[in-house]
Amino acid sequence: MTSPLPPFDWDIFCCVVDNFGDIGVTWRLARQLKQEGALPAQKSELQVRLWVDDLASFARICPALDPAQDGQWVDGIYVQHWHERLPADMTPARVVIEAFACELPALFIERMAEQTPPP
């Protein structure tokens, strides 16, 4: 049995194109946000989720990552494998970043629009 995920403050989407540049930058951003990116009136620990479409490439620069797992915690950041089907219980974070002009999934955009206020 897995424990439920916390509400996320930051969602970062990364489509790996050149193997290391894009995932390297988004991984660095995720770690920096986790350390320094508290939002105004933050009452609990900041939560960052990094969506990555190519976990095998990511694992080459992040040895703690298991590319066989769909979702996992690494260094306090939740890494979610980004593929065609999104998790059924997924709720967008308060802030959403499309890194390097990747395109958010339509279902994710719909769920963002349903939130008040939207991300």
Backbone as XML, in Angstrom:
<?xml version="1.0"?>
<chain id="A" units="angstrom">
  <residue number="1" name="MET">
    <atom name="N" x="0.845" y="-1.187" z="0.000"/>
    <atom name="CA" x="0.000" y="0.000" z="0.000"/>
    <atom name="C" x="0.888" y="1.247" z="0.000"/>
  </residue>
  <residue number="2" name="THR">
    <atom name="N" x="0.630" y="2.157" z="-0.913"/>
    <atom name="CA" x="1.414" y="3.388" z="-0.985"/>
    <atom name="C" x="0.683" y="4.505" z="-0.267"/>
  </residue>
  <residue number="3" name="SER">
    <atom name="N" x="1.444" y="5.413" z="0.294"/>
    <atom name="CA" x="0.823" y="6.540" z="0.976"/>
    <atom name="C" x="0.414" y="7.588" z="-0.057"/>
  </residue>
  <residue number="4" name="PRO">
    <atom name="N" x="-0.629" y="8.346" z="0.240"/>
    <atom name="CA" x="-1.065" y="9.371" z="-0.722"/>
    <atom name="C" x="-0.005" y="10.456" z="-0.876"/>
  </residue>
  <residue number="5" name="LEU">
    <atom name="N" x="0.014" y="11.030" z="-2.061"/>
    <atom name="CA" x="0.968" y="12.111" z="-2.325"/>
    <atom name="C" x="0.468" y="13.407" z="-1.711"/>
  </residue>
  <residue number="6" name="PRO">
    <atom name="N" x="1.383" y="14.260" z="-1.283"/>
    <atom name="CA" x="0.972" y="15.557" z="-0.734"/>
    <atom name="C" x="0.523" y="16.481" z="-1.861"/>
  </residue>
  <residue number="7" name="PRO">
    <atom name="N" x="-0.156" y="17.577" z="-1.535"/>
    <atom name="CA" x="-0.416" y="18.572" z="-2.577"/>
    <atom name="C" x="0.922" y="19.180" z="-3.000"/>
  </residue>
  <residue number="8" name="PHE">
    <atom name="N" x="1.079" y="19.378" z="-4.285"/>
    <atom name="CA" x="2.338" y="19.909" z="-4.795"/>
    <atom name="C" x="2.234" y="21.414" z="-5.007"/>
  </residue>
  <residue number="9" name="ASP">
    <atom name="N" x="3.333" y="22.105" z="-4.713"/>
    <atom name="CA" x="3.418" y="23.544" z="-4.927"/>
    <atom name="C" x="3.946" y="23.849" z="-6.323"/>
  </residue>
  <residue number="10" name="TRP">
    <atom name="N" x="4.818" y="22.985" z="-6.834"/>
    <atom name="CA" x="5.451" y="23.178" z="-8.133"/>
    <atom name="C" x="5.357" y="21.897" z="-8.954"/>
  </residue>
  <residue number="11" name="ASP">
    <atom name="N" x="4.929" y="22.001" z="-10.202"/>
    <atom name="CA" x="4.996" y="20.931" z="-11.195"/>
    <atom name="C" x="5.916" y="21.417" z="-12.303"/>
  </residue>
  <residue number="12" name="ILE">
    <atom name="N" x="6.922" y="20.623" z="-12.624"/>
    <atom name="CA" x="7.847" y="20.958" z="-13.713"/>
    <atom name="C" x="7.787" y="19.823" z="-14.728"/>
  </residue>
  <residue number="13" name="PHE">
    <atom name="N" x="7.487" y="20.151" z="-15.977"/>
    <atom name="CA" x="7.429" y="19.151" z="-17.040"/>
    <atom name="C" x="8.694" y="19.228" z="-17.883"/>
  </residue>
  <residue number="14" name="CYS">
    <atom name="N" x="9.299" y="18.064" z="-18.140"/>
    <atom name="CA" x="10.508" y="18.002" z="-18.952"/>
    <atom name="C" x="10.376" y="16.903" z="-19.995"/>
  </residue>
  <residue number="15" name="CYS">
    <atom name="N" x="10.462" y="17.303" z="-21.242"/>
    <atom name="CA" x="10.526" y="16.377" z="-22.362"/>
    <atom name="C" x="12.009" y="16.278" z="-22.737"/>
  </residue>
  <residue number="16" name="VAL">
    <atom name="N" x="12.603" y="15.104" z="-22.535"/>
    <atom name="CA" x="14.029" y="14.934" z="-22.783"/>
    <atom name="C" x="14.263" y="14.845" z="-24.289"/>
  </residue>
  <residue number="17" name="VAL">
    <atom name="N" x="15.024" y="15.805" z="-24.816"/>
    <atom name="CA" x="15.299" y="15.861" z="-26.246"/>
    <atom name="C" x="16.761" y="15.531" z="-26.533"/>
  </residue>
  <residue number="18" name="ASP">
    <atom name="N" x="17.666" y="16.157" z="-25.798"/>
    <atom name="CA" x="19.089" y="15.969" z="-26.094"/>
    <atom name="C" x="19.815" y="15.152" z="-25.028"/>
  </residue>
  <residue number="19" name="ASN">
    <atom name="N" x="19.091" y="14.321" z="-24.334"/>
    <atom name="CA" x="19.610" y="13.401" z="-23.316"/>
    <atom name="C" x="19.944" y="14.045" z="-21.978"/>
  </residue>
  <residue number="20" name="PHE">
    <atom name="N" x="20.736" y="15.112" z="-21.933"/>
    <atom name="CA" x="21.164" y="15.602" z="-20.632"/>
    <atom name="C" x="20.933" y="17.082" z="-20.383"/>
  </residue>
  <residue number="21" name="GLY">
    <atom name="N" x="20.958" y="17.927" z="-21.399"/>
    <atom name="CA" x="20.830" y="19.366" z="-21.185"/>
    <atom name="C" x="19.511" y="19.736" z="-20.559"/>
  </residue>
  <residue number="22" name="ASP">
    <atom name="N" x="18.423" y="19.324" z="-21.146"/>
    <atom name="CA" x="17.101" y="19.706" z="-20.637"/>
    <atom name="C" x="16.802" y="19.074" z="-19.283"/>
  </residue>
  <residue number="23" name="ILE">
    <atom name="N" x="17.085" y="17.782" z="-19.122"/>
    <atom name="CA" x="16.815" y="17.152" z="-17.834"/>
    <atom name="C" x="17.778" y="17.673" z="-16.767"/>
  </residue>
  <residue number="24" name="GLY">
    <atom name="N" x="19.003" y="18.007" z="-17.160"/>
    <atom name="CA" x="19.945" y="18.571" z="-16.193"/>
    <atom name="C" x="19.465" y="19.901" z="-15.649"/>
  </residue>
  <residue number="25" name="VAL">
    <atom name="N" x="18.969" y="20.757" z="-16.523"/>
    <atom name="CA" x="18.480" y="22.073" z="-16.108"/>
    <atom name="C" x="17.222" y="21.928" z="-15.245"/>
  </residue>
  <residue number="26" name="THR">
    <atom name="N" x="16.284" y="21.079" z="-15.653"/>
    <atom name="CA" x="15.038" y="20.954" z="-14.876"/>
    <atom name="C" x="15.287" y="20.266" z="-13.540"/>
  </residue>
  <residue number="27" name="TRP">
    <atom name="N" x="16.206" y="19.323" z="-13.488"/>
    <atom name="CA" x="16.548" y="18.678" z="-12.223"/>
    <atom name="C" x="17.179" y="19.695" z="-11.272"/>
  </residue>
  <residue number="28" name="ARG">
    <atom name="N" x="18.070" y="20.521" z="-11.797"/>
    <atom name="CA" x="18.684" y="21.579" z="-10.984"/>
    <atom name="C" x="17.622" y="22.551" z="-10.493"/>
  </residue>
  <residue number="29" name="LEU">
    <atom name="N" x="16.692" y="22.939" z="-11.376"/>
    <atom name="CA" x="15.610" y="23.842" z="-10.992"/>
    <atom name="C" x="14.754" y="23.222" z="-9.891"/>
  </residue>
  <residue number="30" name="ALA">
    <atom name="N" x="14.396" y="21.964" z="-10.044"/>
    <atom name="CA" x="13.573" y="21.286" z="-9.033"/>
    <atom name="C" x="14.273" y="21.279" z="-7.674"/>
  </residue>
  <residue number="31" name="ARG">
    <atom name="N" x="15.557" y="20.971" z="-7.668"/>
    <atom name="CA" x="16.306" y="20.953" z="-6.404"/>
    <atom name="C" x="16.408" y="22.341" z="-5.785"/>
  </residue>
  <residue number="32" name="GLN">
    <atom name="N" x="16.614" y="23.355" z="-6.634"/>
    <atom name="CA" x="16.717" y="24.715" z="-6.101"/>
    <atom name="C" x="15.369" y="25.186" z="-5.557"/>
  </residue>
  <residue number="33" name="LEU">
    <atom name="N" x="14.288" y="24.885" z="-6.263"/>
    <atom name="CA" x="12.961" y="25.254" z="-5.763"/>
    <atom name="C" x="12.680" y="24.564" z="-4.432"/>
  </residue>
  <residue number="34" name="LYS">
    <atom name="N" x="13.051" y="23.309" z="-4.317"/>
    <atom name="CA" x="12.844" y="22.569" z="-3.065"/>
    <atom name="C" x="13.591" y="23.244" z="-1.923"/>
  </residue>
  <residue number="35" name="GLN">
    <atom name="N" x="14.791" y="23.729" z="-2.198"/>
    <atom name="CA" x="15.614" y="24.342" z="-1.152"/>
    <atom name="C" x="15.231" y="25.788" z="-0.868"/>
  </residue>
  <residue number="36" name="GLU">
    <atom name="N" x="14.875" y="26.558" z="-1.918"/>
    <atom name="CA" x="14.742" y="28.004" z="-1.755"/>
    <atom name="C" x="13.410" y="28.583" z="-2.207"/>
  </residue>
  <residue number="37" name="GLY">
    <atom name="N" x="12.554" y="27.786" z="-2.786"/>
    <atom name="CA" x="11.390" y="28.331" z="-3.469"/>
    <atom name="C" x="10.106" y="28.393" z="-2.685"/>
  </residue>
  <residue number="38" name="ALA">
    <atom name="N" x="10.167" y="28.712" z="-1.423"/>
    <atom name="CA" x="8.949" y="28.804" z="-0.628"/>
    <atom name="C" x="8.012" y="29.862" z="-1.193"/>
  </residue>
  <residue number="39" name="LEU">
    <atom name="N" x="6.747" y="29.529" z="-1.228"/>
    <atom name="CA" x="5.728" y="30.462" z="-1.698"/>
    <atom name="C" x="5.263" y="31.328" z="-0.533"/>
  </residue>
  <residue number="40" name="PRO">
    <atom name="N" x="4.716" y="32.521" z="-0.811"/>
    <atom name="CA" x="4.193" y="33.356" z="0.277"/>
    <atom name="C" x="3.157" y="32.584" z="1.101"/>
  </residue>
  <residue number="41" name="ALA">
    <atom name="N" x="3.197" y="32.782" z="2.383"/>
    <atom name="CA" x="2.261" y="32.157" z="3.326"/>
    <atom name="C" x="2.399" y="30.639" z="3.346"/>
  </residue>
  <residue number="42" name="GLN">
    <atom name="N" x="3.578" y="30.138" z="3.021"/>
    <atom name="CA" x="3.824" y="28.695" z="3.034"/>
    <atom name="C" x="3.799" y="28.201" z="4.475"/>
  </residue>
  <residue number="43" name="LYS">
    <atom name="N" x="2.915" y="27.249" z="4.773"/>
    <atom name="CA" x="2.773" y="26.769" z="6.145"/>
    <atom name="C" x="3.407" y="25.402" z="6.353"/>
  </residue>
  <residue number="44" name="SER">
    <atom name="N" x="3.734" y="24.714" z="5.267"/>
    <atom name="CA" x="4.333" y="23.390" z="5.386"/>
    <atom name="C" x="5.506" y="23.288" z="4.421"/>
  </residue>
  <residue number="45" name="GLU">
    <atom name="N" x="6.155" y="22.138" z="4.444"/>
    <atom name="CA" x="7.314" y="21.928" z="3.574"/>
    <atom name="C" x="6.915" y="22.056" z="2.107"/>
  </residue>
  <residue number="46" name="LEU">
    <atom name="N" x="7.744" y="22.722" z="1.341"/>
    <atom name="CA" x="7.507" y="22.916" z="-0.080"/>
    <atom name="C" x="7.592" y="21.579" z="-0.814"/>
  </residue>
  <residue number="47" name="GLN">
    <atom name="N" x="6.645" y="21.321" z="-1.730"/>
    <atom name="CA" x="6.615" y="20.062" z="-2.472"/>
    <atom name="C" x="6.796" y="20.331" z="-3.965"/>
  </residue>
  <residue number="48" name="VAL">
    <atom name="N" x="7.762" y="19.631" z="-4.567"/>
    <atom name="CA" x="8.078" y="19.788" z="-5.988"/>
    <atom name="C" x="7.899" y="18.436" z="-6.671"/>
  </residue>
  <residue number="49" name="ARG">
    <atom name="N" x="7.225" y="18.456" z="-7.824"/>
    <atom name="CA" x="7.073" y="17.248" z="-8.639"/>
    <atom name="C" x="7.682" y="17.523" z="-10.008"/>
  </residue>
  <residue number="50" name="LEU">
    <atom name="N" x="8.551" y="16.622" z="-10.448"/>
    <atom name="CA" x="9.206" y="16.732" z="-11.748"/>
    <atom name="C" x="8.680" y="15.619" z="-12.643"/>
  </residue>
  <residue number="51" name="TRP">
    <atom name="N" x="8.011" y="16.020" z="-13.736"/>
    <atom name="CA" x="7.473" y="15.075" z="-14.722"/>
    <atom name="C" x="8.527" y="14.895" z="-15.808"/>
  </residue>
  <residue number="52" name="VAL">
    <atom name="N" x="8.924" y="13.652" z="-16.077"/>
    <atom name="CA" x="9.972" y="13.376" z="-17.050"/>
    <atom name="C" x="9.517" y="12.254" z="-17.980"/>
  </residue>
  <residue number="53" name="ASP">
    <atom name="N" x="9.667" y="12.471" z="-19.287"/>
    <atom name="CA" x="9.220" y="11.457" z="-20.241"/>
    <atom name="C" x="10.262" y="10.371" z="-20.506"/>
  </residue>
  <residue number="54" name="ASP">
    <atom name="N" x="11.523" y="10.586" z="-20.156"/>
    <atom name="CA" x="12.586" y="9.620" z="-20.421"/>
    <atom name="C" x="13.393" y="9.391" z="-19.144"/>
  </residue>
  <residue number="55" name="LEU">
    <atom name="N" x="12.927" y="8.430" z="-18.337"/>
    <atom name="CA" x="13.595" y="8.171" z="-17.064"/>
    <atom name="C" x="14.950" y="7.500" z="-17.246"/>
  </residue>
  <residue number="56" name="ALA">
    <atom name="N" x="15.143" y="6.751" z="-18.320"/>
    <atom name="CA" x="16.434" y="6.095" z="-18.551"/>
    <atom name="C" x="17.538" y="7.140" z="-18.746"/>
  </residue>
  <residue number="57" name="SER">
    <atom name="N" x="17.259" y="8.169" z="-19.535"/>
    <atom name="CA" x="18.247" y="9.238" z="-19.712"/>
    <atom name="C" x="18.477" y="9.980" z="-18.402"/>
  </residue>
  <residue number="58" name="PHE">
    <atom name="N" x="17.406" y="10.239" z="-17.664"/>
    <atom name="CA" x="17.520" y="10.937" z="-16.387"/>
    <atom name="C" x="18.385" y="10.136" z="-15.408"/>
  </residue>
  <residue number="59" name="ALA">
    <atom name="N" x="18.212" y="8.821" z="-15.384"/>
    <atom name="CA" x="18.959" y="7.971" z="-14.454"/>
    <atom name="C" x="20.467" y="8.032" z="-14.708"/>
  </residue>
  <residue number="60" name="ARG">
    <atom name="N" x="20.879" y="8.390" z="-15.897"/>
    <atom name="CA" x="22.314" y="8.482" z="-16.195"/>
    <atom name="C" x="22.967" y="9.645" z="-15.459"/>
  </residue>
  <residue number="61" name="ILE">
    <atom name="N" x="22.191" y="10.686" z="-15.127"/>
    <atom name="CA" x="22.763" y="11.804" z="-14.356"/>
    <atom name="C" x="22.266" y="11.814" z="-12.914"/>
  </residue>
  <residue number="62" name="CYS">
    <atom name="N" x="21.324" y="10.920" z="-12.603"/>
    <atom name="CA" x="20.771" y="10.816" z="-11.249"/>
    <atom name="C" x="20.735" y="9.338" z="-10.870"/>
  </residue>
  <residue number="63" name="PRO">
    <atom name="N" x="21.855" y="8.792" z="-10.392"/>
    <atom name="CA" x="21.942" y="7.358" z="-10.113"/>
    <atom name="C" x="20.940" y="6.849" z="-9.070"/>
  </residue>
  <residue number="64" name="ALA">
    <atom name="N" x="20.406" y="7.715" z="-8.218"/>
    <atom name="CA" x="19.437" y="7.294" z="-7.215"/>
    <atom name="C" x="18.071" y="6.975" z="-7.831"/>
  </residue>
  <residue number="65" name="LEU">
    <atom name="N" x="17.847" y="7.376" z="-9.070"/>
    <atom name="CA" x="16.572" y="7.177" z="-9.748"/>
    <atom name="C" x="16.473" y="5.762" z="-10.294"/>
  </residue>
  <residue number="66" name="ASP">
    <atom name="N" x="15.321" y="5.129" z="-10.100"/>
    <atom name="CA" x="15.045" y="3.813" z="-10.671"/>
    <atom name="C" x="14.129" y="4.012" z="-11.873"/>
  </residue>
  <residue number="67" name="PRO">
    <atom name="N" x="14.646" y="3.872" z="-13.103"/>
    <atom name="CA" x="13.817" y="4.140" z="-14.288"/>
    <atom name="C" x="12.652" y="3.180" z="-14.462"/>
  </residue>
  <residue number="68" name="ALA">
    <atom name="N" x="12.625" y="2.087" z="-13.704"/>
    <atom name="CA" x="11.515" y="1.131" z="-13.804"/>
    <atom name="C" x="10.297" y="1.566" z="-12.987"/>
  </residue>
  <residue number="69" name="GLN">
    <atom name="N" x="10.474" y="2.528" z="-12.098"/>
    <atom name="CA" x="9.351" y="2.989" z="-11.266"/>
    <atom name="C" x="8.627" y="4.147" z="-11.932"/>
  </residue>
  <residue number="70" name="ASP">
    <atom name="N" x="7.302" y="4.122" z="-11.867"/>
    <atom name="CA" x="6.488" y="5.174" z="-12.467"/>
    <atom name="C" x="6.559" y="6.477" z="-11.682"/>
  </residue>
  <residue number="71" name="GLY">
    <atom name="N" x="6.629" y="6.390" z="-10.373"/>
    <atom name="CA" x="6.724" y="7.564" z="-9.511"/>
    <atom name="C" x="7.568" y="7.231" z="-8.299"/>
  </residue>
  <residue number="72" name="GLN">
    <atom name="N" x="8.416" y="8.185" z="-7.880"/>
    <atom name="CA" x="9.315" y="7.925" z="-6.765"/>
    <atom name="C" x="9.872" y="9.226" z="-6.197"/>
  </residue>
  <residue number="73" name="TRP">
    <atom name="N" x="10.271" y="9.188" z="-4.933"/>
    <atom name="CA" x="10.912" y="10.318" z="-4.281"/>
    <atom name="C" x="12.416" y="10.206" z="-4.447"/>
  </residue>
  <residue number="74" name="VAL">
    <atom name="N" x="13.051" y="11.275" z="-4.920"/>
    <atom name="CA" x="14.503" y="11.339" z="-5.044"/>
    <atom name="C" x="14.934" y="12.699" z="-4.507"/>
  </residue>
  <residue number="75" name="ASP">
    <atom name="N" x="15.759" y="12.677" z="-3.478"/>
    <atom name="CA" x="16.266" y="13.917" z="-2.869"/>
    <atom name="C" x="15.136" y="14.875" z="-2.468"/>
  </residue>
  <residue number="76" name="GLY">
    <atom name="N" x="14.025" y="14.327" z="-1.986"/>
    <atom name="CA" x="12.910" y="15.156" z="-1.529"/>
    <atom name="C" x="12.016" y="15.683" z="-2.632"/>
  </residue>
  <residue number="77" name="ILE">
    <atom name="N" x="12.263" y="15.260" z="-3.866"/>
    <atom name="CA" x="11.467" y="15.690" z="-5.026"/>
    <atom name="C" x="10.752" y="14.467" z="-5.576"/>
  </residue>
  <residue number="78" name="TYR">
    <atom name="N" x="9.472" y="14.634" z="-5.899"/>
    <atom name="CA" x="8.733" y="13.506" z="-6.469"/>
    <atom name="C" x="8.943" y="13.500" z="-7.977"/>
  </residue>
  <residue number="79" name="VAL">
    <atom name="N" x="9.520" y="12.409" z="-8.480"/>
    <atom name="CA" x="9.763" y="12.255" z="-9.913"/>
    <atom name="C" x="8.668" y="11.353" z="-10.475"/>
  </residue>
  <residue number="80" name="GLN">
    <atom name="N" x="7.916" y="11.892" z="-11.410"/>
    <atom name="CA" x="6.795" y="11.173" z="-12.025"/>
    <atom name="C" x="7.123" y="10.891" z="-13.490"/>
  </residue>
  <residue number="81" name="HIS">
    <atom name="N" x="7.021" y="9.625" z="-13.891"/>
    <atom name="CA" x="7.207" y="9.301" z="-15.304"/>
    <atom name="C" x="6.041" y="9.906" z="-16.077"/>
  </residue>
  <residue number="82" name="TRP">
    <atom name="N" x="6.365" y="10.691" z="-17.073"/>
    <atom name="CA" x="5.367" y="11.393" z="-17.869"/>
    <atom name="C" x="5.151" y="10.611" z="-19.156"/>
  </residue>
  <residue number="83" name="HIS">
    <atom name="N" x="4.009" y="9.969" z="-19.236"/>
    <atom name="CA" x="3.641" y="9.252" z="-20.449"/>
    <atom name="C" x="2.205" y="9.572" z="-20.786"/>
  </residue>
  <residue number="84" name="GLU">
    <atom name="N" x="1.690" y="8.927" z="-21.791"/>
    <atom name="CA" x="0.376" y="9.287" z="-22.326"/>
    <atom name="C" x="-0.739" y="9.270" z="-21.273"/>
  </residue>
  <residue number="85" name="ARG">
    <atom name="N" x="-0.721" y="8.284" z="-20.400"/>
    <atom name="CA" x="-1.768" y="8.167" z="-19.385"/>
    <atom name="C" x="-1.292" y="8.775" z="-18.068"/>
  </residue>
  <residue number="86" name="LEU">
    <atom name="N" x="-2.020" y="9.768" z="-17.587"/>
    <atom name="CA" x="-1.669" y="10.414" z="-16.321"/>
    <atom name="C" x="-2.292" y="9.641" z="-15.164"/>
  </residue>
  <residue number="87" name="PRO">
    <atom name="N" x="-1.697" y="9.721" z="-13.970"/>
    <atom name="CA" x="-2.304" y="9.077" z="-12.803"/>
    <atom name="C" x="-3.724" y="9.608" z="-12.567"/>
  </residue>
  <residue number="88" name="ALA">
    <atom name="N" x="-4.646" y="8.721" z="-12.240"/>
    <atom name="CA" x="-6.055" y="9.092" z="-12.077"/>
    <atom name="C" x="-6.267" y="10.110" z="-10.968"/>
  </residue>
  <residue number="89" name="ASP">
    <atom name="N" x="-5.475" y="10.044" z="-9.915"/>
    <atom name="CA" x="-5.664" y="10.939" z="-8.767"/>
    <atom name="C" x="-4.787" y="12.189" z="-8.830"/>
  </residue>
  <residue number="90" name="MET">
    <atom name="N" x="-4.250" y="12.495" z="-9.998"/>
    <atom name="CA" x="-3.337" y="13.620" z="-10.167"/>
    <atom name="C" x="-4.066" y="14.956" z="-10.038"/>
  </residue>
  <residue number="91" name="THR">
    <atom name="N" x="-3.489" y="15.843" z="-9.237"/>
    <atom name="CA" x="-3.976" y="17.212" z="-9.096"/>
    <atom name="C" x="-2.813" y="18.140" z="-9.431"/>
  </residue>
  <residue number="92" name="PRO">
    <atom name="N" x="-3.009" y="19.081" z="-10.349"/>
    <atom name="CA" x="-1.922" y="20.001" z="-10.688"/>
    <atom name="C" x="-1.474" y="20.828" z="-9.479"/>
  </residue>
  <residue number="93" name="ALA">
    <atom name="N" x="-0.213" y="21.211" z="-9.523"/>
    <atom name="CA" x="0.360" y="22.034" z="-8.465"/>
    <atom name="C" x="-0.114" y="23.474" z="-8.595"/>
  </residue>
  <residue number="94" name="ARG">
    <atom name="N" x="0.254" y="24.286" z="-7.601"/>
    <atom name="CA" x="-0.112" y="25.706" z="-7.620"/>
    <atom name="C" x="0.609" y="26.464" z="-8.725"/>
  </residue>
  <residue number="95" name="VAL">
    <atom name="N" x="1.831" y="26.019" z="-9.057"/>
    <atom name="CA" x="2.623" y="26.629" z="-10.122"/>
    <atom name="C" x="3.053" y="25.514" z="-11.065"/>
  </residue>
  <residue number="96" name="VAL">
    <atom name="N" x="2.859" y="25.718" z="-12.374"/>
    <atom name="CA" x="3.191" y="24.704" z="-13.378"/>
    <atom name="C" x="4.165" y="25.311" z="-14.378"/>
  </residue>
  <residue number="97" name="ILE">
    <atom name="N" x="5.248" y="24.575" z="-14.646"/>
    <atom name="CA" x="6.274" y="25.034" z="-15.577"/>
    <atom name="C" x="6.389" y="24.034" z="-16.727"/>
  </residue>
  <residue number="98" name="GLU">
    <atom name="N" x="6.292" y="24.546" z="-17.956"/>
    <atom name="CA" x="6.574" y="23.758" z="-19.157"/>
    <atom name="C" x="8.003" y="24.095" z="-19.552"/>
  </residue>
  <residue number="99" name="ALA">
    <atom name="N" x="8.933" y="23.214" z="-19.237"/>
    <atom name="CA" x="10.339" y="23.497" z="-19.526"/>
    <atom name="C" x="10.650" y="23.268" z="-20.994"/>
  </residue>
  <residue number="100" name="PHE">
    <atom name="N" x="11.419" y="24.175" z="-21.554"/>
    <atom name="CA" x="11.912" y="24.052" z="-22.926"/>
    <atom name="C" x="10.792" y="23.824" z="-23.932"/>
  </residue>
  <residue number="101" name="ALA">
    <atom name="N" x="9.682" y="24.523" z="-23.752"/>
    <atom name="CA" x="8.568" y="24.530" z="-24.702"/>
    <atom name="C" x="7.928" y="23.164" z="-24.907"/>
  </residue>
  <residue number="102" name="CYS">
    <atom name="N" x="7.996" y="22.287" z="-23.898"/>
    <atom name="CA" x="7.255" y="21.035" z="-24.030"/>
    <atom name="C" x="5.761" y="21.360" z="-23.929"/>
  </residue>
  <residue number="103" name="GLU">
    <atom name="N" x="4.927" y="20.451" z="-24.315"/>
    <atom name="CA" x="3.492" y="20.709" z="-24.336"/>
    <atom name="C" x="2.790" y="19.892" z="-23.266"/>
  </residue>
  <residue number="104" name="LEU">
    <atom name="N" x="2.041" y="20.566" z="-22.402"/>
    <atom name="CA" x="1.323" y="19.872" z="-21.341"/>
    <atom name="C" x="0.255" y="18.953" z="-21.922"/>
  </residue>
  <residue number="105" name="PRO">
    <atom name="N" x="-0.002" y="17.819" z="-21.269"/>
    <atom name="CA" x="-1.077" y="16.935" z="-21.711"/>
    <atom name="C" x="-2.435" y="17.634" z="-21.583"/>
  </residue>
  <residue number="106" name="ALA">
    <atom name="N" x="-3.345" y="17.347" z="-22.500"/>
    <atom name="CA" x="-4.671" y="17.979" z="-22.512"/>
    <atom name="C" x="-5.409" y="17.751" z="-21.193"/>
  </residue>
  <residue number="107" name="LEU">
    <atom name="N" x="-5.349" y="16.546" z="-20.651"/>
    <atom name="CA" x="-6.025" y="16.263" z="-19.383"/>
    <atom name="C" x="-5.457" y="17.116" z="-18.256"/>
  </residue>
  <residue number="108" name="PHE">
    <atom name="N" x="-4.164" y="17.338" z="-18.257"/>
    <atom name="CA" x="-3.542" y="18.162" z="-17.230"/>
    <atom name="C" x="-4.051" y="19.600" z="-17.335"/>
  </residue>
  <residue number="109" name="ILE">
    <atom name="N" x="-4.142" y="20.115" z="-18.548"/>
    <atom name="CA" x="-4.662" y="21.472" z="-18.768"/>
    <atom name="C" x="-6.110" y="21.569" z="-18.309"/>
  </residue>
  <residue number="110" name="GLU">
    <atom name="N" x="-6.919" y="20.557" z="-18.590"/>
    <atom name="CA" x="-8.311" y="20.541" z="-18.138"/>
    <atom name="C" x="-8.392" y="20.591" z="-16.621"/>
  </residue>
  <residue number="111" name="ARG">
    <atom name="N" x="-7.563" y="19.798" z="-15.966"/>
    <atom name="CA" x="-7.573" y="19.783" z="-14.495"/>
    <atom name="C" x="-7.079" y="21.109" z="-13.918"/>
  </residue>
  <residue number="112" name="MET">
    <atom name="N" x="-6.145" y="21.755" z="-14.606"/>
    <atom name="CA" x="-5.699" y="23.075" z="-14.165"/>
    <atom name="C" x="-6.862" y="24.064" z="-14.214"/>
  </residue>
  <residue number="113" name="ALA">
    <atom name="N" x="-7.657" y="24.005" z="-15.296"/>
    <atom name="CA" x="-8.762" y="24.937" z="-15.478"/>
    <atom name="C" x="-9.861" y="24.723" z="-14.442"/>
  </residue>
  <residue number="114" name="GLU">
    <atom name="N" x="-9.957" y="23.528" z="-13.897"/>
    <atom name="CA" x="-10.992" y="23.209" z="-12.894"/>
    <atom name="C" x="-10.636" y="23.745" z="-11.508"/>
  </residue>
  <residue number="115" name="GLN">
    <atom name="N" x="-9.372" y="24.091" z="-11.287"/>
    <atom name="CA" x="-8.953" y="24.552" z="-9.967"/>
    <atom name="C" x="-9.299" y="26.025" z="-9.757"/>
  </residue>
  <residue number="116" name="THR">
    <atom name="N" x="-9.511" y="26.363" z="-8.476"/>
    <atom name="CA" x="-9.786" y="27.742" z="-8.100"/>
    <atom name="C" x="-8.803" y="28.152" z="-7.014"/>
  </residue>
  <residue number="117" name="PRO">
    <atom name="N" x="-7.960" y="29.096" z="-7.296"/>
    <atom name="CA" x="-7.681" y="29.715" z="-8.589"/>
    <atom name="C" x="-6.863" y="28.741" z="-9.437"/>
  </residue>
  <residue number="118" name="PRO">
    <atom name="N" x="-6.899" y="28.903" z="-10.758"/>
    <atom name="CA" x="-6.102" y="28.016" z="-11.604"/>
    <atom name="C" x="-4.618" y="28.319" z="-11.428"/>
  </residue>
  <residue number="119" name="PRO">
    <atom name="N" x="-3.777" y="27.287" z="-11.630"/>
    <atom name="CA" x="-2.327" y="27.516" z="-11.532"/>
    <atom name="C" x="-1.858" y="28.545" z="-12.549"/>
  </residue>
</chain>
